């Protein structure tokens, strides 16, 4: 996501001919988009995206269970 934001910012600066970026090559300005594509390809191929999705769903599930247990008064209390 960061590569995409950097690419859009660089593209806008190049198009508007803002000084430090205006002199750079188009290849250099567009390279963050290529890096974003490479990152997404790696993340999907390695299973990183799926693991993050599963962790997110497990977190939601645990919050929901904790909320239900709290409503029923079933939260575990530490023993003295």
ABEGO torsion letter per residue (X at the ends): XAAAAAAAAAAAAAAAGBAAAAABBAAAAAAAAAAAAAAAAAAAAAGAAAAAAAAAAAAAAAAAAAAAAAAAGABBBBBX
